[in-house]
């Protein structure tokens, strides 16, 4: 019992340290972008040497991948995408928007990195290309599910609605970062969705 307890404690400490590094990475990358953000600054924020940080993440690209994975895991947890109900998917996306208002660092990270990653040589370029395809795809499937259930307003095209919805989410995040007091991302998202649905959101 004692011999199995030690690795667990060691693993827990390592996991907590990795989480701390990732959260510092979010702060640095959202403030400076990936290109200008440095391993040195991230290490300083968590009170480590660069060598110590590189023990957990072998390079800057691996750290970036961890930061993006952390953000996506949180979004998937909140959105309940495992539900077969298209309307519930849309409600889950609204919950993600509500959550985003509580994590400005992650919102800023997305806005900064997605803009940087339009360059094909950016290490997150493929990630964002694939992520947008995935997000638009699951949103389209959500509208298609609502259509099959008779919950979509007649004449609404699921593919077009999905692309417009994702564009709205991105645009609202930028506006919210610029003026948090006057922009309610969740309410604007609901306002967009209500005319597209025949049932309450």
N, C-alpha and C positions, 0 to 999 in steps of 0.2 A: 504493500500500500504506500509506504513511504517513498519507494523508488519511483513509482508512477506519479506521485504528487509533484515532485520537483520539476520534471519537464513541463507539466501543465502550468506551473507558476512561471517558469521561464518563457513558455510560449505566450502566456497572457501578457507578460511584460513586453515581449517583442511586438506583439500585435498592438498593444497600446502605444508603443513608441512609433510604430509605423503609422498609426492613425494620427498621432501628433505631427509627424513629418508631413503627411498628406494635407492636413489642415493648414500647416504653414505654407505648403506649396500652393494651396488655393489662394491664400492671402497674397503671396508674392506674384504668382502668375496673373491673378486678376488685377493687381495694381500695375505691374510692369509688362505684362505679356510674357509669352514663353521665351521669345528671343532675348529680351532684356533681363528677364528674371534669372537669377543665378543660384547655383547649388550653394555657394558660400553664404548668401543671404538667408536662404532657407535653413541652413545648418545653424547660423547664428540665432535665428528666432527660436530654435528649440534647444539651444545651449549645447550644441555638438560641434565637433570638428567636421570638416568635409569628408575626411576618411571614415569617420564614424557613420555619417549619413550614407555614404556609398556602400557601407556594409549592409544596409537595408535595401537600397535601390542602387543598382550597379552603374546607372548613368541618368542623365537628365531626361532622356526620352522615356525610360522606364518609370521614372517618377511622374512624368506627365500622364502616362497610361494609367497609373494608379489613381491619380487625382480624378481623371475622367471616369474611371470605373466606380469610384466612391460616389460621385455625383449620380451616375446612372442607377446604381443600386438603390439609392434613396428614392429616386423617382419611381422606379418599378415597385418598391415597397408601398408607396403611397397610392399609386394609381390603380392597383388591383387589376392588372391586365389579364390575369388568369380567368376572370369571369367570362362566360360565353355570351353575356348580355351586352349588345352594342351600346345601349343607353348607359349602362353602368360604366363602360369604358370611357364615355364622354364625361360622365360625372367624375371619374377618377382623374381625368386630365385637368378638370377644374380644380380638384384637390391639389394636384401638383402645382398649379398656378398659385393657389392660396399658400402653399408651403413655401414657394419661391420668395414670397414677400417677407418671409422670416429669415431668409438666408441671402442677404444682398451680396455677400462675397461670391457665392456660387453663381448668382445671376451675372455679376460682373465678369466672372471667369468665362462663362459661356459667351457673352457678348464679345469680349476681347479675343478669345481664342478662335471663335468661329470666323471672325473677320480676318485674323491673321492666317487662318488655315485655308483661305481661298487660294493662296499661293500653292501650286502643286508640290513645291519642295519643302513645305512645312511638315514636320513629323506627324501632325494631327490631321493632315489633309484627308487621307483615306478614312480615318475615323469619322470625320464630320460628313463626308460624302455618304458613307454607309449609314450613319446615324439619321441623317435627314431622310434617306430612303426608307429606313425602318419606321421612323416616327410618322411620316406621311402614309406609309403602308398600313400601320395599325389604326391610324385615325380614319383612313378610308374604310377599313374593315368595320370600324365602329359605326360609321354612317350607313354602311351597307347592312349591318345588323339591325339598325333602327329602321331602315327601309323595309326589310323583310318582316319586321314586327308591326309595320303600319304606323311607325312613330316619326317618319320623316315627312316633312312638308312636300306635297306633290311638286314635281319640277326641279327639286334639288338634286344635283349631280354629286354623288359621294366623292368622286375623285377631285372635282373642283372645290368642293366644300372642305376637303381635307387639306389641300394645298393652301387655301385661303386661311384656314384655321391656324396652321403652323406659322404662316407669315404673320398673322395677327399676334400670336404669342411672342414671336421674336421682336416685333415692333413695339409691343407694349413693354417688354423688358427694358428696351433702350429708353423709352419715354419715362418709365418708372425710375430708372437710375438717375435720370436728369432732374426729375421732380416728383419725389416720393409722396409729397403732401397732397398733390392734386390728381394722381393717377391711381385708380383702384384696379389692379390687373384682373382680379377674380371677377369683379362685377362687370367689367368691360367684356370679359370672356363670356360670361353668362348672357350678356346683352346681345352678343354676336350669335350665340347658339339658339336662343329662344325662338326667333322666327323660322329657324330651320327644322324645328321639331313640333309635333302635334300634341305632345304631352309635356307636363311640367318637368323642368330639369332638376 
